[in-house]
């Protein structure tokens, strides 16, 4: 039921912007030749990442599908934005999720809540940007960007439990809380090929962490995207994304080794101003 609600909300949002496009004015995107672009350009992209996750903590392994994660999600949003000035740009990509589960295991009643934030901020530069619709080639253009930035991670975990011990004595209750947060410095690049005036494909990748301070020992992400121009305002993107981070915390008997891999298809709508 939740999956249907998220997808329905996504397409309602898409329909709204498609109807409003002509009232916004001229919009620029990768499909516009560089000589015709304004100096300042803006992009705003709500999207849905239908991700599964594999988590390894020491010798314990947990595998969760998209349906598994959706059943735990009480609220979630994903939003990316980008501001260009000539060949320079800044970008931000936010994922927020409020997760929760409650139930009973054996004689213990529990209530688990997790607030999760992933905020990816970067500054970048366009190294190559070539577009020519008159060359009669299969590929009309190509571009390459490089980026430098940092990803902020926050997991705020709250676990409440109740242990009944009879009808006369009050139950045993408790509350365990933990906050995990860190920054991962990252460097990255992206490539795109413009196949026509309405279709392009792109590949994006970042690596980072490097064990600096409290950062992950290693982080990487990889995205393959197909983008379709719908109107002067809107482009639609469909593709696949994965990321992985590896962290080691503590030492000796308290050493915890964590390896998290998230993967799955994504679908987004970009407004180009």
N, C-alpha and C positions, 0 to 999 in steps of 0.2 A: 504493500500500500504506500509506504514512504517513497519507494522508487518512482511510482507513478505520479505522486504529488510533485516530486522534484522535477521530473521531466515535463509535466504539465505546466508548472510555473515557468520553466525555462522557455517553452514555446509561446506562452502568453506574453512574456517579456519581449521575445523576438517579434511577435506580431505587432505589439505596441510601437516599437521603434521603426518597424517597416512602414507603418501608416504615417508616422510623424516625420519621416525623412525629408520631405520637401519643405517643411517649415524650418528646418535647421540651417539651411544654406549649403554652400559648396563645401565638400569634404574631400580631404586628400588622403591618399594611401600609397602603398608600394606600387600600385598600378599606374600612378601618375609620373610622367617623366620629370626628372629632377629639376630641369629648367623651369617647369611650370609650378613647382611647389612653393608655398610660402615659407618664410624663415621659421615661424613657429607652427608646430603641428601637435595635435593631441590625440591620444587613443585611450579609450575606456572599454574594458572587456570583461563582462561577467561570463563565467564559464562553469561547467560541471565536469569534474574528473571522476570517472566511474572506477575507482581504484580498489584493488585488493592489497593485502599486506602480508609479508613474511617477517616474523620477528624471532631472533635467536638471542637468548639471554643465558650465557654460559652454555650448559648442556640442554637447556629447555628450549623447545621449538613450538612456535604458535603460528598457524596458518589461518588467515581470515580472507574470505572472499568479499566482493563488493556488497553482497547481500548481508553477510555477517556484520560488516562495519555499519551499513545503513540501519540495521536493527538496533544498534547502540546509539545512533545519532539522534539527539533531540532537536538540534538546530545546527545548520552549517551554511557557510557562504564562501565563495571564491571569487576574487575580483583582482584584475590586473590593470595597470595604467602605465602610460608612457608619454613623456613630453620631449619633443624634439626642438632644438634650435640649430638650424642649418644641419651640420653633420654630428653635432653633439646631442646626447639625450640622457635622461634619467628615467628609471623605471622602478615600479614597485608591484609586488605580487603578494596578495594577502590570502591566506587560508585560515578560517576560524571554524572551530567545531566544538559543540557542547555535547559530550557523550555521557551516557548514563545507563546503569543496569541495576536492578534490584531483584531479590529472590531469596531462596533459602537453600543452603548446602548442609545436609545432615541436620543438625539441630541449631545451626547458626543462621540467623537472618542478617542480610547485608543490603547496603545501599551504596553504590559506587558512582562517583561523579568525576568527570575529567573535562577541564577546559583546555583546549589546545589552540595555539597560535603559531603559524609559520609565516614570517614576514621577510620577503626577499627584496632587498634594495640594491640597485646597481647604478653606476654611471658608465656610459659607453660612447663609442665613436664609430662612425661609418667609414670603414677603410675603402671599400669598393662599392660603387653604385652605378651600374650601367643598365640602360633601358633604351631599346630601339625597336619600335614596332614595324619599321619599314625594311628590315633586313631579310625577310622571307625565310629565316632560319626556324628550326624547331623551338629553340629557346630565344625568347625576346629580350631577356635581361637576367642579370645576376647581381647579387650584393653580398657583402661580408661586413659584419659588425664584431667589435671586440668589447668586452665588458669587464669591470672590476667592481666588487661589492661585498656584501655580507648578508648572511641569512640568520635571522633571529628565531630561536626555537623556545617555546614555552609549553610545558605540560604541568598543569596544576591539578593534582590528584587528591581526592577526598574520599575516604572509605569509612563508612559507619557500620557498626555491627551490634547485634543484640543476641544474647544467649539466655533463653528462658531457663530457669532452674526450679520451677515448681509453681504451684498456685499460691503459696504463702509468701515466699521470699521474692523480692523484686528482681527483675532480670539484670544480668550484667551487660552494660553498654559501654561502648568506646568509640573513639573517633581517631583515625590515623590520617595525617595529611603530609604531603610531600610536594615540593615545587622543584621542577627540573627546568633550568633555563641556561642557554649558552648562545654564543655567536660563532658562525662558521664563515671565515673569509673565503671568497670564491673568485676565480677568474674564469672567463668563458668566451665563447664565440658562437656566432650563428651565420648560416649560409642560406640564401634563398635563390630559387630559380623561378623566373616569371615565364610561364608557358604560353600565356595569351593575355588579352586585356581583362580577363576575369578569373584566371586560375594561376596559382603559384604553389610551390611546395618549398618547405624549409626544414632545416636541421639545426637544432640548438643543443649545446652541451656546456656544462660547467664542472669544474673540479675545485676542491678546496678542503677546508678543515686544517690539514697539515699538523694537527696536534698543537697548535699555537694557543697557549693559555688553557682555557677551558673548552676549546674547540674540539670538534670530532677529530679522530686520528685520520680519517679519510672521508670525503664526501664526493659524490658525483651525481649529475642528472643528465638525462638525454631525452630529447623530444623530437618527434617527427610529426610535422603538421602539413595539412593540405588546406589552403585558403581559397575561398570563392567569393568574388565580388558580387554582391546582390544589388547594390545601389550606390549613389554618391556618398551616402552616409555609412552603409553597413557592409561588412564582410563577415562571412561565416567560416569557422575553422573546425576541422575534425582531424584527429590524429591520435597519437599514442605517446605516453610519457612514463618514465621510470626514474626514481632516484634511490640512492642508497647511502646510508651513513654508518660508520663504525666508530664505536666509542669504548674506551676502557677507563673505568673509574675505580678508585681504591687500590689497595695492594694486599698481598698476602692472602689470607683466608677471606678477606672482605673484597677481593678483586672481582669486579663485575664487568664482563665483556658483552657488549650489546651490538647487534648487527640488525639493522632494519632496512628492508627493501619494500618500496611501494611502487605499484605498476598498474597500468590500465589505460583504456581509451578515454579521450576527452572530447568535449564539444563546447564551442564558445561562439559568442557574437561580439564583434568589435565595432564600436562607433568611432569613426574617424573624423575629427574636427579640424 
